[in-house]
Amino acid sequence: MVLHCADVVAFAYPSPTELPTAIDDHISKWNSLVDYTHQWLVHRPPFFAPLNQSPPSQPTFGFAMIYFHNETHILGAQHFHLSLILLVLSNPHPLPHTSLSDHTSRSSLRNRLNKLDDTVRTHVRALVGIALAHSKLAPAMNMASMAAAVWGEFFENQGERERLLQLMEETDEVHSWPTAGARRELRKIWGWEDEGIGGGASGSRIKSESEL
């Protein structure tokens, strides 16, 4: 799955020499990557499945913690979710044509865009939930923090936003992965430039299950 994710990254961010020459070829490649990703989930060995998933700590903004047996399974699962985020955002299938007078087509477009946002949030939550369950594992925390930095703008719930900032802050403090600049940028995107907004994340370290 890690190597497959590298192929997905190359598809989503191609070099100038790898740009597709025909849209049909581009769509075919995307379909192939999506199919492999879903087939991996179906055919993965049973021990790659999560051991357990705890409910969110608070119904409105807690992230469910997802537990795995070892580091290989943890990073495989995270790369699976990362692959699906990149694939949904690089979908080459054209959006439906809309017109100002066609309510049905506008509604269809809104639904597709809303579904895209929901899908991104779902997989970011999974990346974060895996990291929270294994907060002593630096690669898991680093990947979740990068996902929060890049796609945190998709989140609208204040509690979830604060939780993302907490995760990034702990990654910085515990694993020495710098996130201060990314946190500032997220606060700016969210309109939280006033330090009094969302301040609950500052200085509040996430507790892993073993620390509770």
HELIX and SHEET records of a PDB file:
HELIX    1   1 VAL A    2  ALA A   12  1                                  11    
HELIX    2   2 PRO A   16  GLU A   18  5                                   3    
HELIX    3   3 ILE A   23  HIS A   43  1                                  21    
HELIX    4   4 PRO A   46  PHE A   48  5                                   3    
HELIX    5   5 GLU A   71  LEU A   89  1                                  19    
HELIX    6   6 HIS A  103  ALA A  133  1                                  31    
HELIX    7   7 ALA A  138  TRP A  151  1                                  14    
HELIX    8   8 GLY A  152  PHE A  154  5                                   3    
HELIX    9   9 GLN A  158  HIS A  175  1                                  18    
HELIX   10  10 ALA A  180  ILE A  189  1                                  10    
HELIX   11  11 GLY A  199  ALA A  201  5                                   3    
HELIX   12  12 GLU A  209  GLU A  211  5                                   3    
SHEET    1   A 2 ASN A  52  GLN A  53  0                                        
SHEET    2   A 2 ILE A  66  TYR A  67 -1                                        
END                                                                             
